[in-house]
Amino acid sequence: MPNELAVYHYSAWFNNARGTQHHDGVLLLPVISTTEAYFAARQAIANDLGVRVDVLNVNSFAYIGPASV
């Protein structure tokens, strides 16, 4: 199962010089089954938004379904 890919939706926000920034996005990631994988997913969200993970606030993170490749 760790090699399977899945689609996840996230809603997150962070503060910067322009104020609070809210974002929604979709990521293709390996299926999350461990705490370490979840923290890697948070890092992927931060990378997607171009911010540091320590300023990121994730409101929701949802499994959408398996990826069809």
C-alpha positions as CSV (number, residue, x, y, z in Angstrom):
1,M,0.0,0.0,0.0
2,P,2.8,2.6,0.6
3,N,3.6,2.6,-3.1
4,E,0.1,3.4,-4.1
5,L,-0.7,7.0,-5.1
6,A,-3.8,8.9,-3.9
7,V,-5.3,12.3,-4.4
8,Y,-5.7,14.6,-1.4
9,H,-7.4,18.0,-1.1
10,Y,-6.1,20.6,1.4
11,S,-7.3,23.9,2.7
12,A,-4.5,26.0,4.4
13,W,-3.6,29.5,5.4
14,F,-0.5,31.4,6.5
15,N,0.4,35.0,7.3
16,N,2.9,37.1,5.3
17,A,3.5,40.8,4.6
18,R,0.3,41.0,2.6
19,G,-1.8,39.6,5.5
20,T,-3.5,36.3,5.8
21,Q,-3.4,34.1,2.7
22,H,-5.9,31.3,2.3
23,H,-5.4,28.5,-0.3
24,D,-7.1,25.3,-1.4
25,G,-5.2,22.7,-3.5
26,V,-4.9,19.2,-4.6
27,L,-1.9,17.0,-4.3
28,L,-0.9,13.6,-5.6
29,L,0.9,11.8,-2.8
30,P,1.7,8.2,-1.7
31,V,-1.1,6.8,0.5
32,I,-0.6,8.2,4.0
33,S,-0.5,5.5,6.7
34,T,2.0,6.8,9.2
35,T,2.6,9.9,11.2
36,E,5.9,10.5,9.3
37,A,3.9,10.3,6.0
38,Y,1.5,12.9,7.3
39,F,4.4,15.3,8.2
40,A,5.8,14.7,4.8
41,A,2.4,15.7,3.4
42,R,2.5,18.9,5.4
43,Q,5.9,19.6,3.9
44,A,4.5,19.0,0.4
45,I,1.7,21.5,1.1
46,A,4.2,24.1,2.3
47,N,6.3,23.4,-0.8
48,D,3.2,23.8,-3.0
49,L,2.5,27.2,-1.5
50,G,6.1,28.3,-1.3
51,V,6.2,28.8,2.4
52,R,8.0,27.3,5.4
53,V,6.2,24.5,7.1
54,D,6.4,26.3,10.5
55,V,4.2,29.1,9.3
56,L,1.6,26.9,7.7
57,N,-1.8,26.2,9.2
58,V,-3.7,23.3,7.6
59,N,-7.5,23.7,8.1
60,S,-8.4,20.5,6.4
61,F,-6.7,17.6,4.7
62,A,-8.9,15.0,3.0
63,Y,-8.4,11.8,1.1
64,I,-10.2,12.1,-2.3
65,G,-9.4,8.7,-3.7
66,P,-6.9,6.5,-5.4
67,A,-5.0,8.0,-8.3
68,S,-5.7,6.5,-11.7
69,V,-2.5,6.3,-13.6
